[in-house]
């Protein structure tokens, strides 16, 4: 296994090095193609969370500036001019950082991870911390991870706390008629409470038969099993690699539907089928589901991970469970489903999450990170 990992790392490094060399050769013959934007958001190929972060940031900043300042790519695009490079995750940054020109400004989004998660994560964090002197800024989405980075020795001047955004036009509270249509098409009955889980919680990008421990799919199953003993429920799943959760729900004869999305933006429709969303993770950077649920009018119960404590106020707009006990998650979920005043909490949640609209987040990003980086490049 170790040999396999070393081989994979070696070939990934070699591929990245060749991409840089080829770009340097090409730029001598066609510089205009490579120099149109000042900010290169580097994202993964998959049509998943980080790529859509980049799409929303690009759209909002380019629209407000009336210029193509931000562009996206799957690898850092090297040109004649110096640039600001924003890597969408710390993993991508570590893949590239040793072979990039030093004259640019580099920014990284660090979402989650702690040494206790696994030996691989511990080594990854050690490598990241060694690379931090090459970074202009480290952006993190939650105060929980912000404090963690400070504790690990990252200088406060190098940190920016900027939440993951949400498109509050796409994720909105709709009519009862539309909700009934969505539920009916999915095969859910009127007397069923539908609980959502829209994430990737299996290892890899295939079936996901092996659970990804930090995402808490085992806690989700135990929680659902306990709720099903008290209420008539069904589960709606989206996201890749859900094999473990599907198998365990089937074993317990709990009704579920799993939707494979062609595009991330389709997910907004499925929130309208839900009576409750549960985040049962042990570690998260966001997750996006917190702000998406709050914007969509879906009551939320979450473990204390990622941005939960920054957005959820107990008994005001949702519920946070301070530990990872499925009995407590299930108890609070049942209370939330049966709460006669949940409409007030839904309205509070919608009001409280507007600050995370992508237009507001992009302004923060521009003012606190991108603009200072560009000014330093120009001086």
N, C-alpha and C positions, 0 to 999 in steps of 0.2 A: 504493500500500500504506500509506504514512504517513497519507494522508488517511483511509483506511479505519479505521486504528487510532485516529486522533483522533476520528472519528465514533463508533466503538464506545465509547471511553472517555467521550465526552461523554454519550451516551445512557445508559450504565451509571450515571454520576454523577447524571444527571437522575432516573433511576428510583429510585436509592437515596435521593435528597433527597426525592422525593415520598412514599416509604414512611415516612420520619421525620416529615414534615409531617402525613400522614394519621393516624399513631399519636398525635401530640400532640393532634390534634382529637378523636380517639376517646376518649383517656384522660380527657378532661373529663367524658364521659358514662358511662363504664364502667370505673372505676379498678380494681375487684376482679379483673377478667380479666387485667390486666397485671402484678399485683404479687404473684403467689403464690410465686415463686422468687427466691433471692438471687443465684444464679449462672446466667448465660445462656451456654451453650456454643453458639457460632455456627458452623454447619457448612454444607457445600455440599449441593446437592440430590441429587447422584448417590449411588447406593447403593454407595459405595466407601469407601476406607480411613478418611478423616477422619470421616465420619458414624458409622462403627462405633467409632472412638475415643470419640466423644461418648456413644454409647449405653452403652458399658461403664463410662465414668466416671460417668455419671448413675446407672446401676443400682447400682453399688457404693457410691457416697457416699450416695444416698438410702436404700439398705437399711441401712447402718450408722448413719445419723443418725435413721432412722425418720421422716423428714420429706422433703418435696419441695423440697430445697434447690437442686438442679440441674435445669434444663430445656433442651431443645434447640430451635433454630429456624434457619431459613435466612437470617434477617436479625436484627440487634440489636433486641430488643423493649424499647421505651422505656416506662417507667411513671412513677408519681408518686414512688416510692422510688428511692434510689440503688442501683445494682447492681454486681456484678462481671461483666464480659463477658470470656469467653475465646474468642478467634478461633482456629479450628482450623488456620489457616495464615496466613503473613504476607501472602499475596496477597489474602486476604479482608479482612484488616485495612486494607491500603492502599486498598481499594475504598471503605471507610467512614470512615476516621479523621478526615477533614477536616470532617465534618458531624455528628459525635457530641457530645453534651453533655459538658463537661469535668469535671463533678462525680463521674462514675463512676470505677471502677478497671478498667483495660484490661490484658488479658494476651494474649500471642500465642505460638503454637507456631511456631518457626522451624525447619524441617526440613533444608532443603538449599539449595545455590546458592553459586556463587563467580563473581567477575567474569570469569574466563577462559572460562566456559561459553558466553557469547554477549553481544553488545552490549545485548540486551534484559534479560538477567539482571543485567548490570553496572548498568544504569540502575535496575532494580528494587531492587537492594541499596542503592544510593545513596539512593533515596527512603525505603527502610525505615529506614536509619540516621538520616536527618533527622527521622523521626517518633518516635524512641525516647524522647524526653523526655516524650511523652504516655503512655508505657507504665509500668505498675506492675512487670510482670515479663515476661521473655522466656524461654520454655521451649524447650530443645533436647534432642533424644533421644540425642545421641552426644557423646563427649568430643572427637571430631575437629571437629565444628561448634562446640562450646563454645569451644575454643581459637581457632578462626577468628573468632568474634564478639569475643572479647577483643582479638585482634590488630587488629580493625577499630575498636576504641575503645569498645566497649560496656562499661559499668561492671560489675565482678564482682558487686556487690550487686544488680544488676538481672537477673542470669542464674540460671536453675535447670536443672540437668542431670537430666532424668527420662526414662528410656527409654520407647519405645513398648511397650505391654503385649501380653500374649497370654492368651487364655482357656485355661488348662492343663487344664480339664475337657473342653472341646470338642476341643482339639488334644492327643491323648494317644496312647500306644503301645497298639495293639490286637493281636488274635490273628492268627496266620498264616492261619487259616481265613478271617477277614474280609478280610485283604489279598488272598488268592487270589480271593475272590468279586469284589472291586472290580476287580482286574486283568482277570479273565475277562469281566466286563460291558463293560469298555472295549475288549476285543479284543486285549489284550496276551498274548503267549505266555510260558510258564514259562521258556524259555531266553533271554528278552530282558531286558537291563538297561533299566529305565525311568527316564529323567531328566526332572525337572520344571522348569518355568519358569512361575510364576503371577504375572504382572505386566502392566502396561500399558506397552508400549515402542514404540508408534507415535504419530505426531503426531495430535492430535484424539481424538474419541470415536467416529469411524466405523470404517472398515476398517483404518486404520493402515498403509496401503501405504508411507508415508514413515517411515523409522526415526527414533526420538527418540534422538539421538546419546548423550546423557548416560546413557541406560539400557543402552547397550552391546548392542543386538540383533545388530550386526555381529560383535562379539566372541563372542557366544553361538553364532552360526552357525559361525564358524571353529573354535571349540572342539568343537562337536558333530561337525563334519566330521572332525576329527582323531581323536576317540574312535571314530567309526564305522569307521575304518580298522583298529582293533585289536579291537573288541568288537562283538557283536551288540546293538544298542541301538534303543530307540524313545523318542519324546519326547512328554510330556504337557504341553499348554498350557492355561492358563485366562487370564482377563482380557480386557478389550476391546482393540481396535486392535492385533491381532497379525498384520496382513496381510503385513508385510515378512518376519517370521520364517517364516510358513507358506509363502510363495512360495519363499523360499530353501531351506527344507527339502525342498520338493517338487522343486526343480531338482536337488537332490543325491540324490534317491530315498531319503531318510531317512524312515522310518515315523513318523507323528505323529498324535495326536488333539488337537483343540481343543474344550474344553468351555465353553459360554456359561453362566455362573452366573445363576440367578434371584435368588439372595441370597448375600451374602458368607459366611454360616455354612456353606453347602454345600461350601466349599473344603476344609474339614477332611477330608472323606471322600476327596478326591483325593490328599492327601498319602499315604494308605495304599497307593496304587498304586506309590509311588516307591521306587527303589533309591538315588537321589541327587538332590539339588537343587543347581543352579548359579546363583549370583549373579555376573553378568559386567558389572555396571554400572560407569560411570566416576564417577557421583555419585549419592548416595542420602541420604535422611534416616534411614531404618531400615536396610534395608527390613524390613517385617513378616515376610517369608519366612524371615529368619534365626531369629527366635524361634519362629515356627510350625514350621519344620523340626525344630529342636532339641526342641521339646515333643512332636512327633509321632513321634520315633524315626527320622527321615530324615537320613542323613549329609549334611553340607553343605560345599561348597567355595565360597568367596566372594572377590571382589576386596576390597581394603582400603577399603571405603566405609562411610559411616554408622556403625551400631552394631557392625559386624563385629569390630573390634578390642576392643570392650568385652565381647563375649560369647564369641568363638571363641578358643580356645587351641590352637595348632597341635599336631597329633598327640595331643591329649587329648580334644577333643570336636568336632573339625572341622578345616578347613584354610583359611588366608588366603593369598592370592597378593598379594604386595606391589606388583606392577605390573599392567599390563593386557595381558600377553602371552598370547594364546590357547594357545600351545604349553605354557606353564607351567600354565595352568588345566586343559588336557586331560591333561597328565602326572599332575598331582595327582588329578584325577578318576578316572583309570584305577587309580591306586594305592589310592584310597579304595574303589572298587568291588571290587577284588580282595583287599582287606585281610582276612586271616583273623581279626583281632582287632577288627573294626569294632563288634561287639556291646558291647564295653567302652566305646568312644567314644560309642555311642548312649546307654548308661546315664549316662555322665558328662554328656552334653549335656542330658538330661532333668533331671538333678539341678541343673545349673548355671543352667538357665533359669527355675526356679521363682520366683526373685526378681523376674522380670518379669510374674508373674501380675497380671491387672488389679486384683485386690483389693489387692495390695501397692503397685502403681503409684498407685492412687487414694488410698491412705493418704498416700503421699509428696506427692501433689498437694495434698491437703487441708492437711497439716501445713506444707508449705513455701511454698505459694502462696495457696490459696483462703482459709484461715483468717486469715493475716496481712492479706490484702486486705480481708476483711470487718471485721476489727478497726479498720483505718484508716478505713473508711467510717463506722463507728459512733462514732469519737472526734471 
